[in-house]
Amino acid sequence: MSALIERRADQRHGIAIETTDAAHLGASRRRLTAAQRRWLGESGFDATPGSFTLLPDSTGKLARVLVGVNPHDPLSALARLPYSLPEADYQLASEGVLADSSLVALGWALGAYQFTRYRKAKRAPAKLTLDADEMAVLTPLIDATYRVRDLVNTPTEDMGPEQLGDAIKALAKAHKAKVRDWVGEELLKANFPTIHAVGRASHREPRLIELGWGNSDDPRLVIVGKGVCFDSGGLNLKGGEGMRWMKKDMGGAAHAIALAGLIMQAQLPVRLTLLVPAVENAVAGNALRPGEVITTRAGLTVEVDNTDAEGRLILCDALAYAAEQRPGLIIDFATLTGAARVALGPELPALFANDDALATAALQAGAAVADPLWRLPLWRPYRRMLDSYLADCANAGASRHAGAITAALYLERFVPDGMPWLHLDTYAWNDADRPGRPRGGEAMGLRAIFALLQQRYSSQDAG
């Protein structure tokens, strides 16, 4: 059930929610009636961020809500309220300390998310009323974030490679896009050997799904998403703790699918290709073995040092295929390395780029929409860490140093020099509940990259 409703002229707008902080609490008090001021004093409300108090009118009905906020964090300001306030319609008061209602409303909606595929919602959220223009801007972003969360939260039992393909086909149908896929042995015939090698041990056939949309005269854009629907680690088997949440290893694909939906919904002037290599990294008699050498689509040979470094293997064939289309930009999303989480923690996606101006634009776009990224370097001397004694390179190495960087450097080999490329190593997950970010699957970097693309393709000479 939506937590936002469009404000109509013939309807009551809702109970006012006023945001305040310690510096402005006195001004908020002066706007209240004498009885409300007494109530405020009795409640002990001090405008601490995250706190709120309900203020009645003279008849005892709820008339106003005061909410303590951090003015520098509008996204979290109201995110706890959809299930903390009584079910009713609310509106943001103009007197509050947060002037940008869009991020505040977005946070409200993101905080109202519930994953209800396997159990009923405990209650409906309180609703925030917005103007039609605000609704038009926010609804696609909310839907895209919910799409990522739903896809990642769904267990592998119901979200294997075939179901991931079905999600792409449903998106294509909604936007009149074209889809084709290569499944099982078709991958070998079409020269996608690393995708096949990683997924061949599963009873669910590996596949590469391609969505195409847009006018042929528009600049080409390719988005790639890592779709490892479950990662056991292969023969380099993960321990129980490491394997527990590996249903989320298709989080990169979820981001790529959601971003493609945003692009098509916004009718950005691009010729879009979405590529999702979808596999299950399983253990069986025909599983990929450490020490094997694979000739990739690009013709480079790769020695498999570790079968648990499988994401970069399926991505390298997809990136090589993406490069064959000679796009003006390639973007890939992947839940690729634990090293990125060690470096940046679970809330900050790592950004890699082969173009400084592009990277700067991405960082600025993320800051503007409260969806931060942090750039890590493509430190090319570290390529030696992936040296192989018998192949062009290895997919991993003996050292655990700079794991996120070496993974990105491996992917970079499959992107031609001079072709702009962004790589996001994202966690796609909340380990615990935070305001606007419930535990489970999460979109991290999605709004940042969409904002970047909106800027990049708003000019007619975009490349």
TORKOL-4160 file (C-alpha; in steps of 0.2 Angstrom, whole numbers, padded with zeros to 4 digits, m for minus):
463
<pt num="1" X="0000" Y="0000" Z="0000"/>
<pt num="2" X="0007" Y="0017" Z="m0005"/>
<pt num="3" X="0013" Y="0029" Z="0009"/>
<pt num="4" X="0011" Y="0044" Z="m0002"/>
<pt num="5" X="m0005" Y="0051" Z="m0009"/>
<pt num="6" X="m0008" Y="0065" Z="m0021"/>
<pt num="7" X="m0015" Y="0081" Z="m0014"/>
<pt num="8" X="m0032" Y="0086" Z="m0021"/>
<pt num="9" X="m0040" Y="0103" Z="m0020"/>
<pt num="10" X="m0057" Y="0095" Z="m0014"/>
<pt num="11" X="m0049" Y="0085" Z="0000"/>
<pt num="12" X="m0042" Y="0090" Z="0017"/>
<pt num="13" X="m0024" Y="0090" Z="0016"/>
<pt num="14" X="m0020" Y="0081" Z="0032"/>
<pt num="15" X="m0013" Y="0083" Z="0049"/>
<pt num="16" X="0002" Y="0095" Z="0049"/>
<pt num="17" X="0020" Y="0088" Z="0053"/>
<pt num="18" X="0032" Y="0101" Z="0058"/>
<pt num="19" X="0051" Y="0097" Z="0058"/>
<pt num="20" X="0061" Y="0106" Z="0071"/>
<pt num="21" X="0078" Y="0105" Z="0080"/>
<pt num="22" X="0085" Y="0112" Z="0096"/>
<pt num="23" X="0089" Y="0128" Z="0088"/>
<pt num="24" X="0071" Y="0131" Z="0082"/>
<pt num="25" X="0061" Y="0123" Z="0095"/>
<pt num="26" X="0057" Y="0139" Z="0104"/>
<pt num="27" X="0050" Y="0146" Z="0087"/>
<pt num="28" X="0040" Y="0130" Z="0086"/>
<pt num="29" X="0033" Y="0132" Z="0103"/>
<pt num="30" X="0027" Y="0150" Z="0100"/>
<pt num="31" X="0016" Y="0143" Z="0086"/>
<pt num="32" X="0006" Y="0132" Z="0098"/>
<pt num="33" X="m0009" Y="0136" Z="0109"/>
<pt num="34" X="m0006" Y="0137" Z="0127"/>
<pt num="35" X="m0013" Y="0120" Z="0130"/>
<pt num="36" X="m0002" Y="0113" Z="0117"/>
<pt num="37" X="0014" Y="0121" Z="0125"/>
<pt num="38" X="0009" Y="0114" Z="0142"/>
<pt num="39" X="0008" Y="0097" Z="0134"/>
<pt num="40" X="0024" Y="0099" Z="0125"/>
<pt num="41" X="0033" Y="0103" Z="0142"/>
<pt num="42" X="0025" Y="0088" Z="0150"/>
<pt num="43" X="0030" Y="0076" Z="0136"/>
<pt num="44" X="0048" Y="0081" Z="0138"/>
<pt num="45" X="0051" Y="0083" Z="0119"/>
<pt num="46" X="0068" Y="0091" Z="0116"/>
<pt num="47" X="0069" Y="0090" Z="0097"/>
<pt num="48" X="0082" Y="0076" Z="0097"/>
<pt num="49" X="0083" Y="0069" Z="0079"/>
<pt num="50" X="0071" Y="0055" Z="0078"/>
<pt num="51" X="0060" Y="0060" Z="0092"/>
<pt num="52" X="0042" Y="0066" Z="0090"/>
<pt num="53" X="0027" Y="0071" Z="0099"/>
<pt num="54" X="0008" Y="0071" Z="0095"/>
<pt num="55" X="m0001" Y="0088" Z="0099"/>
<pt num="56" X="m0020" Y="0088" Z="0102"/>
<pt num="57" X="m0032" Y="0101" Z="0098"/>
<pt num="58" X="m0045" Y="0108" Z="0111"/>
<pt num="59" X="m0056" Y="0093" Z="0108"/>
<pt num="60" X="m0043" Y="0080" Z="0110"/>
<pt num="61" X="m0040" Y="0076" Z="0092"/>
<pt num="62" X="m0023" Y="0074" Z="0084"/>
<pt num="63" X="m0020" Y="0092" Z="0077"/>
<pt num="64" X="m0001" Y="0093" Z="0074"/>
<pt num="65" X="0015" Y="0082" Z="0075"/>
<pt num="66" X="0032" Y="0090" Z="0080"/>
<pt num="67" X="0047" Y="0080" Z="0074"/>
<pt num="68" X="0065" Y="0082" Z="0079"/>
<pt num="69" X="0077" Y="0081" Z="0064"/>
<pt num="70" X="0095" Y="0083" Z="0059"/>
<pt num="71" X="0093" Y="0097" Z="0045"/>
<pt num="72" X="0108" Y="0089" Z="0036"/>
<pt num="73" X="0099" Y="0072" Z="0034"/>
<pt num="74" X="0082" Y="0076" Z="0026"/>
<pt num="75" X="0081" Y="0058" Z="0019"/>
<pt num="76" X="0080" Y="0051" Z="0037"/>
<pt num="77" X="0069" Y="0065" Z="0045"/>
<pt num="78" X="0052" Y="0056" Z="0043"/>
<pt num="79" X="0057" Y="0039" Z="0039"/>
<pt num="80" X="0052" Y="0031" Z="0055"/>
<pt num="81" X="0035" Y="0039" Z="0055"/>
<pt num="82" X="0024" Y="0029" Z="0043"/>
<pt num="83" X="0022" Y="0015" Z="0056"/>
<pt num="84" X="0025" Y="0026" Z="0072"/>
<pt num="85" X="0011" Y="0038" Z="0069"/>
<pt num="86" X="m0008" Y="0033" Z="0069"/>
<pt num="87" X="m0015" Y="0028" Z="0052"/>
<pt num="88" X="m0021" Y="0045" Z="0045"/>
<pt num="89" X="m0016" Y="0057" Z="0031"/>
<pt num="90" X="m0002" Y="0070" Z="0035"/>
<pt num="91" X="0006" Y="0084" Z="0026"/>
<pt num="92" X="0023" Y="0093" Z="0029"/>
<pt num="93" X="0020" Y="0110" Z="0037"/>
<pt num="94" X="0028" Y="0125" Z="0028"/>
<pt num="95" X="0035" Y="0131" Z="0045"/>
<pt num="96" X="0048" Y="0117" Z="0047"/>
<pt num="97" X="0067" Y="0118" Z="0046"/>
<pt num="98" X="0068" Y="0107" Z="0031"/>
<pt num="99" X="0064" Y="0116" Z="0015"/>
<pt num="100" X="0067" Y="0102" Z="0003"/>
<pt num="101" X="0051" Y="0092" Z="0004"/>
<pt num="102" X="0056" Y="0080" Z="m0010"/>
<pt num="103" X="0070" Y="0071" Z="0000"/>
<pt num="104" X="0059" Y="0071" Z="0016"/>
<pt num="105" X="0044" Y="0063" Z="0007"/>
<pt num="106" X="0056" Y="0050" Z="m0002"/>
<pt num="107" X="0063" Y="0045" Z="0015"/>
<pt num="108" X="0045" Y="0043" Z="0022"/>
<pt num="109" X="0041" Y="0032" Z="0007"/>
<pt num="110" X="0057" Y="0022" Z="0009"/>
<pt num="111" X="0053" Y="0020" Z="0027"/>
<pt num="112" X="0036" Y="0013" Z="0023"/>
<pt num="113" X="0042" Y="m0002" Z="0013"/>
<pt num="114" X="0037" Y="m0019" Z="0019"/>
<pt num="115" X="0041" Y="m0036" Z="0010"/>
<pt num="116" X="0025" Y="m0045" Z="0011"/>
<pt num="117" X="0028" Y="m0060" Z="m0001"/>
<pt num="118" X="0028" Y="m0073" Z="0013"/>
<pt num="119" X="0018" Y="m0064" Z="0027"/>
<pt num="120" X="0005" Y="m0051" Z="0028"/>
<pt num="121" X="0009" Y="m0033" Z="0033"/>
<pt num="122" X="0006" Y="m0029" Z="0051"/>
<pt num="123" X="m0003" Y="m0013" Z="0047"/>
<pt num="124" X="m0005" Y="0000" Z="0034"/>
<pt num="125" X="0007" Y="0015" Z="0034"/>
<pt num="126" X="0002" Y="0032" Z="0038"/>
<pt num="127" X="0001" Y="0043" Z="0022"/>
<pt num="128" X="0009" Y="0059" Z="0017"/>
<pt num="129" X="0000" Y="0070" Z="0005"/>
<pt num="130" X="0010" Y="0078" Z="m0009"/>
<pt num="131" X="0007" Y="0089" Z="m0024"/>
<pt num="132" X="0005" Y="0081" Z="m0041"/>
<pt num="133" X="0022" Y="0087" Z="m0047"/>
<pt num="134" X="0031" Y="0080" Z="m0032"/>
<pt num="135" X="0022" Y="0063" Z="m0034"/>
<pt num="136" X="0027" Y="0062" Z="m0053"/>
<pt num="137" X="0045" Y="0064" Z="m0049"/>
<pt num="138" X="0046" Y="0053" Z="m0033"/>
<pt num="139" X="0035" Y="0038" Z="m0038"/>
<pt num="140" X="0047" Y="0031" Z="m0051"/>
<pt num="141" X="0061" Y="0032" Z="m0039"/>
<pt num="142" X="0051" Y="0024" Z="m0025"/>
<pt num="143" X="0045" Y="0010" Z="m0037"/>
<pt num="144" X="0063" Y="0007" Z="m0043"/>
<pt num="145" X="0070" Y="0006" Z="m0025"/>
<pt num="146" X="0056" Y="m0006" Z="m0020"/>
<pt num="147" X="0060" Y="m0016" Z="m0035"/>
<pt num="148" X="0078" Y="m0019" Z="m0030"/>
<pt num="149" X="0072" Y="m0023" Z="m0012"/>
<pt num="150" X="0059" Y="m0035" Z="m0018"/>
<pt num="151" X="0071" Y="m0044" Z="m0030"/>
<pt num="152" X="0085" Y="m0046" Z="m0017"/>
<pt num="153" X="0074" Y="m0051" Z="m0003"/>
<pt num="154" X="0066" Y="m0065" Z="m0013"/>
<pt num="155" X="0075" Y="m0082" Z="m0008"/>
<pt num="156" X="0084" Y="m0091" Z="m0022"/>
<pt num="157" X="0070" Y="m0104" Z="m0022"/>
<pt num="158" X="0059" Y="m0091" Z="m0030"/>
<pt num="159" X="0072" Y="m0080" Z="m0038"/>
<pt num="160" X="0084" Y="m0091" Z="m0049"/>
<pt num="161" X="0091" Y="m0087" Z="m0066"/>
<pt num="162" X="0075" Y="m0091" Z="m0074"/>
<pt num="163" X="0064" Y="m0080" Z="m0063"/>
<pt num="164" X="0077" Y="m0066" Z="m0064"/>
<pt num="165" X="0074" Y="m0067" Z="m0083"/>
<pt num="166" X="0056" Y="m0067" Z="m0080"/>
<pt num="167" X="0058" Y="m0050" Z="m0071"/>
<pt num="168" X="0067" Y="m0043" Z="m0086"/>
<pt num="169" X="0054" Y="m0049" Z="m0098"/>
<pt num="170" X="0040" Y="m0041" Z="m0087"/>
<pt num="171" X="0049" Y="m0025" Z="m0087"/>
<pt num="172" X="0052" Y="m0026" Z="m0106"/>
<pt num="173" X="0033" Y="m0029" Z="m0109"/>
<pt num="174" X="0029" Y="m0014" Z="m0099"/>
<pt num="175" X="0040" Y="m0002" Z="m0109"/>
<pt num="176" X="0039" Y="m0011" Z="m0126"/>
<pt num="177" X="0057" Y="m0016" Z="m0126"/>
<pt num="178" X="0065" Y="m0032" Z="m0134"/>
<pt num="179" X="0072" Y="m0046" Z="m0125"/>
<pt num="180" X="0082" Y="m0061" Z="m0130"/>
<pt num="181" X="0092" Y="m0074" Z="m0119"/>
<pt num="182" X="0105" Y="m0087" Z="m0121"/>
<pt num="183" X="0102" Y="m0102" Z="m0110"/>
<pt num="184" X="0113" Y="m0117" Z="m0105"/>
<pt num="185" X="0123" Y="m0124" Z="m0120"/>
<pt num="186" X="0117" Y="m0109" Z="m0130"/>
<pt num="187" X="0130" Y="m0099" Z="m0120"/>
<pt num="188" X="0144" Y="m0109" Z="m0127"/>
<pt num="189" X="0138" Y="m0108" Z="m0145"/>
<pt num="190" X="0136" Y="m0090" Z="m0144"/>
<pt num="191" X="0154" Y="m0088" Z="m0136"/>
<pt num="192" X="0149" Y="m0084" Z="m0118"/>
<pt num="193" X="0161" Y="m0097" Z="m0110"/>
<pt num="194" X="0164" Y="m0090" Z="m0093"/>
<pt num="195" X="0145" Y="m0087" Z="m0089"/>
<pt num="196" X="0142" Y="m0106" Z="m0094"/>
<pt num="197" X="0157" Y="m0112" Z="m0083"/>
<pt num="198" X="0151" Y="m0103" Z="m0067"/>
<pt num="199" X="0133" Y="m0109" Z="m0069"/>
<pt num="200" X="0135" Y="m0126" Z="m0076"/>
<pt num="201" X="0135" Y="m0136" Z="m0060"/>
<pt num="202" X="0117" Y="m0130" Z="m0055"/>
<pt num="203" X="0101" Y="m0139" Z="m0060"/>
<pt num="204" X="0096" Y="m0122" Z="m0065"/>
<pt num="205" X="0104" Y="m0117" Z="m0082"/>
<pt num="206" X="0114" Y="m0102" Z="m0083"/>
<pt num="207" X="0109" Y="m0088" Z="m0095"/>
<pt num="208" X="0113" Y="m0071" Z="m0102"/>
<pt num="209" X="0097" Y="m0060" Z="m0103"/>
<pt num="210" X="0098" Y="m0045" Z="m0115"/>
<pt num="211" X="0085" Y="m0031" Z="m0115"/>
<pt num="212" X="0086" Y="m0018" Z="m0129"/>
<pt num="213" X="0076" Y="m0001" Z="m0130"/>
<pt num="214" X="0077" Y="0016" Z="m0138"/>
<pt num="215" X="0080" Y="0024" Z="m0155"/>
<pt num="216" X="0095" Y="0018" Z="m0165"/>
<pt num="217" X="0100" Y="0036" Z="m0168"/>
<pt num="218" X="0102" Y="0040" Z="m0149"/>
<pt num="219" X="0119" Y="0037" Z="m0140"/>
<pt num="220" X="0122" Y="0019" Z="m0134"/>
<pt num="221" X="0121" Y="0015" Z="m0116"/>
<pt num="222" X="0125" Y="m0002" Z="m0109"/>
<pt num="223" X="0120" Y="m0007" Z="m0091"/>
<pt num="224" X="0127" Y="m0024" Z="m0084"/>
<pt num="225" X="0121" Y="m0032" Z="m0068"/>
<pt num="226" X="0129" Y="m0047" Z="m0059"/>
<pt num="227" X="0116" Y="m0060" Z="m0057"/>
<pt num="228" X="0123" Y="m0073" Z="m0046"/>
<pt num="229" X="0106" Y="m0080" Z="m0039"/>
<pt num="230" X="0115" Y="m0090" Z="m0025"/>
<pt num="231" X="0133" Y="m0091" Z="m0022"/>
<pt num="232" X="0139" Y="m0106" Z="m0012"/>
<pt num="233" X="0157" Y="m0102" Z="m0017"/>
<pt num="234" X="0158" Y="m0117" Z="m0028"/>
<pt num="235" X="0172" Y="m0130" Z="m0024"/>
<pt num="236" X="0180" Y="m0116" Z="m0014"/>
<pt num="237" X="0165" Y="m0118" Z="m0003"/>
<pt num="238" X="0159" Y="m0104" Z="0009"/>
<pt num="239" X="0157" Y="m0107" Z="0027"/>
<pt num="240" X="0139" Y="m0107" Z="0034"/>
<pt num="241" X="0141" Y="m0088" Z="0040"/>
<pt num="242" X="0147" Y="m0083" Z="0023"/>
<pt num="243" X="0134" Y="m0092" Z="0014"/>
<pt num="244" X="0119" Y="m0087" Z="0024"/>
<pt num="245" X="0114" Y="m0072" Z="0014"/>
<pt num="246" X="0120" Y="m0076" Z="m0003"/>
<pt num="247" X="0103" Y="m0075" Z="m0010"/>
<pt num="248" X="0108" Y="m0056" Z="m0011"/>
<pt num="249" X="0122" Y="m0060" Z="m0023"/>
<pt num="250" X="0111" Y="m0055" Z="m0038"/>
<pt num="251" X="0110" Y="m0037" Z="m0030"/>
<pt num="252" X="0119" Y="m0030" Z="m0045"/>
<pt num="253" X="0107" Y="m0037" Z="m0057"/>
<pt num="254" X="0093" Y="m0030" Z="m0046"/>
<pt num="255" X="0100" Y="m0013" Z="m0047"/>
<pt num="256" X="0103" Y="m0014" Z="m0066"/>
<pt num="257" X="0085" Y="m0019" Z="m0069"/>
<pt num="258" X="0078" Y="m0005" Z="m0059"/>
<pt num="259" X="0090" Y="0007" Z="m0067"/>
<pt num="260" X="0084" Y="0001" Z="m0084"/>
<pt num="261" X="0066" Y="0004" Z="m0078"/>
<pt num="262" X="0070" Y="0022" Z="m0073"/>
<pt num="263" X="0078" Y="0026" Z="m0089"/>
<pt num="264" X="0063" Y="0019" Z="m0100"/>
<pt num="265" X="0050" Y="0027" Z="m0088"/>
<pt num="266" X="0059" Y="0044" Z="m0090"/>
<pt num="267" X="0061" Y="0041" Z="m0109"/>
<pt num="268" X="0079" Y="0047" Z="m0108"/>
<pt num="269" X="0086" Y="0049" Z="m0126"/>
<pt num="270" X="0097" Y="0034" Z="m0126"/>
<pt num="271" X="0099" Y="0017" Z="m0135"/>
<pt num="272" X="0099" Y="0006" Z="m0120"/>
<pt num="273" X="0105" Y="m0011" Z="m0118"/>
<pt num="274" X="0103" Y="m0021" Z="m0102"/>
<pt num="275" X="0114" Y="m0036" Z="m0099"/>
<pt num="276" X="0111" Y="m0048" Z="m0085"/>
<pt num="277" X="0122" Y="m0064" Z="m0083"/>
<pt num="278" X="0111" Y="m0075" Z="m0072"/>
<pt num="279" X="0119" Y="m0090" Z="m0064"/>
<pt num="280" X="0119" Y="m0101" Z="m0048"/>
<pt num="281" X="0136" Y="m0105" Z="m0042"/>
<pt num="282" X="0134" Y="m0123" Z="m0036"/>
<pt num="283" X="0143" Y="m0138" Z="m0032"/>
<pt num="284" X="0142" Y="m0154" Z="m0042"/>
<pt num="285" X="0153" Y="m0166" Z="m0052"/>
<pt num="286" X="0154" Y="m0154" Z="m0066"/>
<pt num="287" X="0158" Y="m0139" Z="m0056"/>
<pt num="288" X="0171" Y="m0126" Z="m0061"/>
<pt num="289" X="0187" Y="m0132" Z="m0052"/>
<pt num="290" X="0202" Y="m0121" Z="m0046"/>
<pt num="291" X="0216" Y="m0122" Z="m0058"/>
<pt num="292" X="0205" Y="m0123" Z="m0074"/>
<pt num="293" X="0209" Y="m0111" Z="m0088"/>
<pt num="294" X="0195" Y="m0103" Z="m0098"/>
<pt num="295" X="0196" Y="m0093" Z="m0114"/>
<pt num="296" X="0184" Y="m0079" Z="m0112"/>
<pt num="297" X="0173" Y="m0070" Z="m0125"/>
<pt num="298" X="0187" Y="m0057" Z="m0127"/>
<pt num="299" X="0200" Y="m0070" Z="m0131"/>
<pt num="300" X="0209" Y="m0068" Z="m0115"/>
<pt num="301" X="0213" Y="m0084" Z="m0105"/>
<pt num="302" X="0209" Y="m0084" Z="m0086"/>
<pt num="303" X="0216" Y="m0096" Z="m0074"/>
<pt num="304" X="0203" Y="m0100" Z="m0060"/>
<pt num="305" X="0212" Y="m0097" Z="m0044"/>
<pt num="306" X="0196" Y="m0097" Z="m0033"/>
<pt num="307" X="0179" Y="m0102" Z="m0038"/>
<pt num="308" X="0172" Y="m0090" Z="m0026"/>
<pt num="309" X="0178" Y="m0076" Z="m0036"/>
<pt num="310" X="0164" Y="m0080" Z="m0049"/>
<pt num="311" X="0155" Y="m0063" Z="m0051"/>
<pt num="312" X="0170" Y="m0056" Z="m0061"/>
<pt num="313" X="0170" Y="m0071" Z="m0072"/>
<pt num="314" X="0152" Y="m0069" Z="m0078"/>
<pt num="315" X="0154" Y="m0051" Z="m0079"/>
<pt num="316" X="0169" Y="m0051" Z="m0090"/>
<pt num="317" X="0159" Y="m0060" Z="m0104"/>
<pt num="318" X="0145" Y="m0048" Z="m0102"/>
<pt num="319" X="0157" Y="m0033" Z="m0103"/>
<pt num="320" X="0166" Y="m0039" Z="m0118"/>
<pt num="321" X="0149" Y="m0041" Z="m0127"/>
<pt num="322" X="0144" Y="m0024" Z="m0121"/>
<pt num="323" X="0160" Y="m0016" Z="m0128"/>
<pt num="324" X="0156" Y="m0024" Z="m0145"/>
<pt num="325" X="0141" Y="m0013" Z="m0146"/>
<pt num="326" X="0153" Y="0002" Z="m0145"/>
<pt num="327" X="0143" Y="0012" Z="m0132"/>
<pt num="328" X="0146" Y="0029" Z="m0126"/>
<pt num="329" X="0146" Y="0023" Z="m0108"/>
<pt num="330" X="0146" Y="0006" Z="m0099"/>
<pt num="331" X="0140" Y="0005" Z="m0081"/>
<pt num="332" X="0140" Y="m0011" Z="m0071"/>
<pt num="333" X="0133" Y="m0015" Z="m0054"/>
<pt num="334" X="0139" Y="m0030" Z="m0043"/>
<pt num="335" X="0139" Y="m0036" Z="m0026"/>
<pt num="336" X="0157" Y="m0041" Z="m0030"/>
<pt num="337" X="0169" Y="m0040" Z="m0015"/>
<pt num="338" X="0169" Y="m0041" Z="0004"/>
<pt num="339" X="0185" Y="m0031" Z="0003"/>
<pt num="340" X="0174" Y="m0016" Z="m0002"/>
<pt num="341" X="0164" Y="m0018" Z="0013"/>
<pt num="342" X="0180" Y="m0019" Z="0024"/>
<pt num="343" X="0186" Y="m0003" Z="0016"/>
<pt num="344" X="0170" Y="0007" Z="0016"/>
<pt num="345" X="0158" Y="m0002" Z="0027"/>
<pt num="346" X="0140" Y="m0008" Z="0022"/>
<pt num="347" X="0132" Y="0009" Z="0018"/>
<pt num="348" X="0144" Y="0016" Z="0005"/>
<pt num="349" X="0146" Y="0008" Z="m0012"/>
<pt num="350" X="0163" Y="0009" Z="m0020"/>
<pt num="351" X="0164" Y="0018" Z="m0037"/>
<pt num="352" X="0178" Y="0014" Z="m0050"/>
<pt num="353" X="0179" Y="0023" Z="m0066"/>
<pt num="354" X="0192" Y="0025" Z="m0080"/>
<pt num="355" X="0187" Y="0043" Z="m0083"/>
<pt num="356" X="0190" Y="0056" Z="m0070"/>
<pt num="357" X="0177" Y="0068" Z="m0076"/>
<pt num="358" X="0164" Y="0055" Z="m0076"/>
<pt num="359" X="0168" Y="0049" Z="m0059"/>
<pt num="360" X="0167" Y="0067" Z="m0052"/>
<pt num="361" X="0150" Y="0069" Z="m0060"/>
<pt num="362" X="0144" Y="0053" Z="m0052"/>
<pt num="363" X="0150" Y="0058" Z="m0035"/>
<pt num="364" X="0142" Y="0075" Z="m0036"/>
<pt num="365" X="0126" Y="0067" Z="m0042"/>
<pt num="366" X="0126" Y="0055" Z="m0028"/>
<pt num="367" X="0128" Y="0069" Z="m0015"/>
<pt num="368" X="0114" Y="0080" Z="m0023"/>
<pt num="369" X="0101" Y="0066" Z="m0021"/>
<pt num="370" X="0108" Y="0059" Z="m0004"/>
<pt num="371" X="0114" Y="0043" Z="m0012"/>
<pt num="372" X="0132" Y="0044" Z="m0008"/>
<pt num="373" X="0146" Y="0035" Z="m0017"/>
<pt num="374" X="0165" Y="0034" Z="m0014"/>
<pt num="375" X="0178" Y="0032" Z="m0027"/>
<pt num="376" X="0192" Y="0020" Z="m0025"/>
<pt num="377" X="0207" Y="0020" Z="m0037"/>
<pt num="378" X="0210" Y="0008" Z="m0052"/>
<pt num="379" X="0228" Y="0007" Z="m0046"/>
<pt num="380" X="0235" Y="m0002" Z="m0061"/>
<pt num="381" X="0252" Y="m0008" Z="m0053"/>
<pt num="382" X="0241" Y="m0020" Z="m0043"/>
<pt num="383" X="0237" Y="m0029" Z="m0059"/>
<pt num="384" X="0252" Y="m0040" Z="m0055"/>
<pt num="385" X="0242" Y="m0047" Z="m0040"/>
<pt num="386" X="0232" Y="m0056" Z="m0054"/>
<pt num="387" X="0247" Y="m0063" Z="m0063"/>
<pt num="388" X="0246" Y="m0081" Z="m0069"/>
<pt num="389" X="0260" Y="m0093" Z="m0073"/>
<pt num="390" X="0251" Y="m0101" Z="m0088"/>
<pt num="391" X="0236" Y="m0089" Z="m0093"/>
<pt num="392" X="0234" Y="m0071" Z="m0097"/>
<pt num="393" X="0228" Y="m0068" Z="m0080"/>
<pt num="394" X="0220" Y="m0076" Z="m0064"/>
<pt num="395" X="0203" Y="m0072" Z="m0058"/>
<pt num="396" X="0210" Y="m0070" Z="m0040"/>
<pt num="397" X="0227" Y="m0071" Z="m0031"/>
<pt num="398" X="0236" Y="m0076" Z="m0016"/>
<pt num="399" X="0235" Y="m0059" Z="m0008"/>
<pt num="400" X="0220" Y="m0052" Z="0001"/>
<pt num="401" X="0227" Y="m0035" Z="m0001"/>
<pt num="402" X="0216" Y="m0022" Z="m0011"/>
<pt num="403" X="0203" Y="m0035" Z="m0015"/>
<pt num="404" X="0190" Y="m0023" Z="m0022"/>
<pt num="405" X="0203" Y="m0014" Z="m0033"/>
<pt num="406" X="0210" Y="m0030" Z="m0040"/>
<pt num="407" X="0193" Y="m0036" Z="m0044"/>
<pt num="408" X="0189" Y="m0019" Z="m0053"/>
<pt num="409" X="0206" Y="m0021" Z="m0062"/>
<pt num="410" X="0201" Y="m0038" Z="m0068"/>
<pt num="411" X="0185" Y="m0031" Z="m0075"/>
<pt num="412" X="0194" Y="m0016" Z="m0083"/>
<pt num="413" X="0204" Y="m0028" Z="m0094"/>
<pt num="414" X="0187" Y="m0031" Z="m0104"/>
<pt num="415" X="0183" Y="m0013" Z="m0107"/>
<pt num="416" X="0193" Y="m0005" Z="m0122"/>
<pt num="417" X="0204" Y="0009" Z="m0119"/>
<pt num="418" X="0195" Y="0026" Z="m0121"/>
<pt num="419" X="0177" Y="0018" Z="m0118"/>
<pt num="420" X="0170" Y="0027" Z="m0103"/>
<pt num="421" X="0165" Y="0014" Z="m0089"/>
<pt num="422" X="0159" Y="0015" Z="m0071"/>
<pt num="423" X="0159" Y="0000" Z="m0059"/>
<pt num="424" X="0149" Y="0000" Z="m0043"/>
<pt num="425" X="0154" Y="m0013" Z="m0030"/>
<pt num="426" X="0138" Y="m0012" Z="m0019"/>
<pt num="427" X="0132" Y="m0021" Z="m0004"/>
<pt num="428" X="0114" Y="m0021" Z="m0009"/>
<pt num="429" X="0109" Y="m0025" Z="0009"/>
<pt num="430" X="0105" Y="m0018" Z="0026"/>
<pt num="431" X="0111" Y="m0028" Z="0040"/>
<pt num="432" X="0099" Y="m0020" Z="0053"/>
<pt num="433" X="0085" Y="m0007" Z="0052"/>
<pt num="434" X="0089" Y="0011" Z="0050"/>
<pt num="435" X="0077" Y="0025" Z="0046"/>
<pt num="436" X="0071" Y="0023" Z="0029"/>
<pt num="437" X="0082" Y="0008" Z="0026"/>
<pt num="438" X="0074" Y="m0008" Z="0033"/>
<pt num="439" X="0084" Y="m0024" Z="0036"/>
<pt num="440" X="0086" Y="m0034" Z="0020"/>
<pt num="441" X="0088" Y="m0029" Z="0002"/>
<pt num="442" X="0093" Y="m0011" Z="m0002"/>
<pt num="443" X="0096" Y="0000" Z="m0017"/>
<pt num="444" X="0113" Y="0008" Z="m0015"/>
<pt num="445" X="0119" Y="0020" Z="m0029"/>
<pt num="446" X="0104" Y="0018" Z="m0039"/>
<pt num="447" X="0097" Y="0036" Z="m0038"/>
<pt num="448" X="0115" Y="0042" Z="m0039"/>
<pt num="449" X="0118" Y="0034" Z="m0056"/>
<pt num="450" X="0100" Y="0039" Z="m0062"/>
<pt num="451" X="0104" Y="0057" Z="m0058"/>
<pt num="452" X="0120" Y="0056" Z="m0067"/>
<pt num="453" X="0112" Y="0049" Z="m0083"/>
<pt num="454" X="0098" Y="0062" Z="m0082"/>
<pt num="455" X="0112" Y="0076" Z="m0082"/>
<pt num="456" X="0122" Y="0067" Z="m0095"/>
<pt num="457" X="0109" Y="0064" Z="m0108"/>
<pt num="458" X="0099" Y="0080" Z="m0105"/>
<pt num="459" X="0111" Y="0089" Z="m0118"/>
<pt num="460" X="0109" Y="0085" Z="m0137"/>
<pt num="461" X="0128" Y="0082" Z="m0139"/>
<pt num="462" X="0128" Y="0068" Z="m0125"/>
<pt num="463" X="0140" Y="0054" Z="m0130"/>
